[in-house]
Amino acid sequence: MATVVLLGTLDTKATEYAFLKDRIAEANCDVVVINAGVLGDPDYPTDYSRADVAAAAGVGLEELVDAGDRGAAVEAMARGAGVIVGDLYRQGRLDGILGLGGSGGSSLISYSMRLLPIGVPKLLVSTMASGETRPYVGTADIAMMY
């Protein structure tokens, strides 16, 4: 059975990710959910919490919250998510990755996607897809959709 990783900021998009998780599970795929949002947890369990992601980046979640610096938080959570996504891929627990985001979420999600090899399916549904996508895609094979 294929495993799809859902990576995103569930503090702002928990409902959307819950919907995606259910649809992917209905397609007989395993789903791993990574919450890289700093401000809160969804009302359902995730495989990796925001604290797990911050710890993978080597920072404390409370430190990020207390600093109140969105840019620094996005950067740290992107690094932490990248560590987790890389580990999942090396363990054979990632066959594809999907994320939803605005500008900050797209930066965070695409960082992890760019770390994966060419050929691993990567879909980023983003409000940024209608403009300049190079900062998100780089030289990777990330499909972006508005």
C-alpha positions as a LaTeX table, in Angstrom:
\begin{tabular}{lrrr}
\hline
Residue & $x$ (\AA) & $y$ (\AA) & $z$ (\AA) \\
\hline
Met1 & 0.00 & 0.00 & 0.00 \\
Ala2 & 1.33 & 3.44 & $-0.93$ \\
Thr3 & 1.92 & 6.06 & 1.76 \\
Val4 & 1.10 & 9.71 & 1.14 \\
Val5 & 2.56 & 12.34 & 3.46 \\
Leu6 & 0.38 & 15.37 & 4.16 \\
Leu7 & 2.57 & 18.26 & 5.27 \\
Gly8 & 1.23 & 21.62 & 6.27 \\
Thr9 & 0.26 & 24.25 & 8.78 \\
Leu10 & $-2.72$ & 22.66 & 10.45 \\
Asp11 & $-3.15$ & 25.64 & 12.77 \\
Thr12 & $-4.82$ & 27.40 & 9.83 \\
Lys13 & $-5.91$ & 24.54 & 7.55 \\
Ala14 & $-6.96$ & 21.67 & 9.83 \\
Thr15 & $-10.36$ & 21.19 & 8.19 \\
Glu16 & $-8.86$ & 21.03 & 4.70 \\
Tyr17 & $-6.22$ & 18.52 & 5.77 \\
Ala18 & $-8.82$ & 16.34 & 7.52 \\
Phe19 & $-10.80$ & 16.25 & 4.27 \\
Leu20 & $-7.69$ & 15.31 & 2.27 \\
Lys21 & $-6.69$ & 12.64 & 4.77 \\
Asp22 & $-10.11$ & 11.00 & 4.49 \\
Arg23 & $-10.11$ & 11.09 & 0.67 \\
Ile24 & $-6.60$ & 9.61 & 0.45 \\
Ala25 & $-7.48$ & 6.86 & 2.94 \\
Glu26 & $-10.58$ & 6.06 & 0.85 \\
Ala27 & $-8.20$ & 5.48 & $-2.07$ \\
Asn28 & $-6.55$ & 2.71 & $-0.02$ \\
Cys29 & $-3.40$ & 4.64 & 0.80 \\
Asp30 & $-1.76$ & 5.06 & 4.16 \\
Val31 & $-1.52$ & 8.68 & 5.28 \\
Val32 & 1.13 & 10.31 & 7.46 \\
Val33 & 0.16 & 13.78 & 8.72 \\
Ile34 & 2.81 & 16.31 & 9.74 \\
Asn35 & 1.65 & 19.49 & 11.48 \\
Ala36 & 4.21 & 22.24 & 10.91 \\
Gly37 & 1.94 & 25.05 & 12.09 \\
Val38 & 3.26 & 27.00 & 15.06 \\
Leu39 & 0.06 & 28.44 & 16.52 \\
Gly40 & $-2.08$ & 25.44 & 17.38 \\
Asp41 & $-3.03$ & 21.81 & 17.02 \\
Pro42 & $-5.97$ & 20.41 & 15.06 \\
Asp43 & $-8.87$ & 18.63 & 16.75 \\
Tyr44 & $-7.65$ & 15.27 & 15.47 \\
Pro45 & $-4.43$ & 13.31 & 15.98 \\
Thr46 & $-1.44$ & 13.81 & 13.71 \\
Asp47 & 1.52 & 11.52 & 13.23 \\
Tyr48 & 3.95 & 14.38 & 13.88 \\
Ser49 & 2.95 & 17.30 & 16.07 \\
Arg50 & 4.18 & 20.87 & 15.81 \\
Ala51 & 6.42 & 20.15 & 18.83 \\
Asp52 & 7.93 & 17.16 & 16.98 \\
Val53 & 8.67 & 19.36 & 13.97 \\
Ala54 & 10.27 & 22.09 & 16.08 \\
Ala55 & 12.37 & 19.50 & 17.94 \\
Ala56 & 13.56 & 18.05 & 14.62 \\
Ala57 & 14.80 & 21.57 & 13.79 \\
Gly58 & 16.61 & 21.74 & 17.11 \\
Val59 & 14.44 & 24.47 & 18.60 \\
Gly60 & 11.75 & 24.58 & 21.24 \\
Leu61 & 8.19 & 25.24 & 20.13 \\
Glu62 & 7.60 & 27.71 & 22.95 \\
Glu63 & 10.72 & 29.59 & 21.89 \\
Leu64 & 9.26 & 30.04 & 18.40 \\
Val65 & 5.85 & 31.06 & 19.71 \\
Asp66 & 7.27 & 33.52 & 22.24 \\
Ala67 & 9.58 & 35.15 & 19.67 \\
Gly68 & 6.57 & 36.16 & 17.55 \\
Asp69 & 8.70 & 36.19 & 14.38 \\
Arg70 & 6.70 & 34.54 & 11.59 \\
Gly71 & 9.65 & 34.39 & 9.19 \\
Ala72 & 11.92 & 32.70 & 11.72 \\
Ala73 & 9.14 & 30.29 & 12.68 \\
Val74 & 8.49 & 29.31 & 9.05 \\
Glu75 & 12.22 & 28.80 & 8.48 \\
Ala76 & 12.65 & 26.65 & 11.60 \\
Met77 & 9.55 & 24.57 & 10.95 \\
Ala78 & 10.62 & 24.06 & 7.32 \\
Arg79 & 13.98 & 22.70 & 8.52 \\
Gly80 & 12.29 & 20.40 & 11.03 \\
Ala81 & 9.75 & 19.15 & 8.51 \\
Gly82 & 12.60 & 18.52 & 6.07 \\
Val83 & 14.32 & 16.28 & 8.61 \\
Ile84 & 11.13 & 14.30 & 9.22 \\
Val85 & 10.25 & 14.02 & 5.52 \\
Gly86 & 13.78 & 12.86 & 4.71 \\
Asp87 & 13.62 & 10.24 & 7.47 \\
Leu88 & 10.25 & 8.98 & 6.23 \\
Tyr89 & 11.58 & 8.66 & 2.69 \\
Arg90 & 14.70 & 6.77 & 3.81 \\
Gln91 & 12.49 & 4.43 & 5.89 \\
Gly92 & 10.33 & 3.65 & 2.84 \\
Arg93 & 7.32 & 5.37 & 4.43 \\
Leu94 & 6.81 & 8.08 & 1.78 \\
Asp95 & 5.59 & 7.36 & $-1.73$ \\
Gly96 & 4.23 & 10.85 & $-2.40$ \\
Ile97 & 3.76 & 14.16 & $-0.62$ \\
Leu98 & 0.96 & 16.73 & $-0.72$ \\
Gly99 & 0.60 & 20.13 & 0.89 \\
Leu100 & $-1.71$ & 23.16 & 0.89 \\
Gly101 & $-0.54$ & 26.67 & 1.61 \\
Gly102 & $-0.44$ & 30.38 & 1.14 \\
Ser103 & 2.88 & 32.16 & 0.86 \\
Gly104 & 4.39 & 31.04 & 4.18 \\
Gly105 & 2.97 & 27.54 & 4.06 \\
Ser106 & 4.09 & 27.09 & 0.46 \\
Ser107 & 7.64 & 28.08 & 1.40 \\
Leu108 & 7.63 & 25.66 & 4.30 \\
Ile109 & 6.14 & 22.75 & 2.36 \\
Ser110 & 8.20 & 23.22 & $-0.80$ \\
Tyr111 & 11.43 & 23.18 & 1.24 \\
Ser112 & 10.76 & 19.53 & 2.18 \\
Met113 & 9.59 & 18.66 & $-1.32$ \\
Arg114 & 12.80 & 19.97 & $-2.86$ \\
Leu115 & 14.80 & 17.61 & $-0.63$ \\
Leu116 & 13.16 & 14.54 & $-2.19$ \\
Pro117 & 14.54 & 12.86 & $-5.32$ \\
Ile118 & 13.18 & 13.52 & $-8.79$ \\
Gly119 & 10.37 & 11.06 & $-9.48$ \\
Val120 & 8.76 & 11.11 & $-6.03$ \\
Pro121 & 5.29 & 12.61 & $-6.57$ \\
Lys122 & 5.00 & 16.09 & $-5.05$ \\
Leu123 & 1.87 & 18.26 & $-5.25$ \\
Leu124 & 1.64 & 21.73 & $-3.73$ \\
Val125 & $-1.79$ & 23.36 & $-3.84$ \\
Ser126 & $-0.96$ & 27.02 & $-3.33$ \\
Thr127 & $-2.30$ & 30.51 & $-3.70$ \\
Met128 & 1.16 & 31.31 & $-5.07$ \\
Ala129 & 0.79 & 29.01 & $-8.10$ \\
Ser130 & $-0.64$ & 31.78 & $-10.27$ \\
Gly131 & 2.55 & 33.83 & $-10.14$ \\
Glu132 & 6.30 & 33.32 & $-10.04$ \\
Thr133 & 6.82 & 29.74 & $-8.86$ \\
Arg134 & 10.62 & 29.46 & $-9.06$ \\
Pro135 & 11.13 & 30.25 & $-5.36$ \\
Tyr136 & 8.95 & 27.25 & $-4.50$ \\
Val137 & 9.83 & 24.76 & $-7.21$ \\
Gly138 & 13.49 & 25.54 & $-7.89$ \\
Thr139 & 14.89 & 22.71 & $-9.98$ \\
Ala140 & 12.62 & 20.06 & $-8.42$ \\
Asp141 & 9.70 & 18.27 & $-10.05$ \\
Ile142 & 7.03 & 19.82 & $-7.84$ \\
Ala143 & 3.58 & 20.15 & $-9.38$ \\
Met144 & 1.87 & 23.34 & $-8.24$ \\
Met145 & $-1.85$ & 23.95 & $-8.50$ \\
Tyr146 & $-3.87$ & 27.05 & $-7.67$ \\
\hline
\end{tabular}
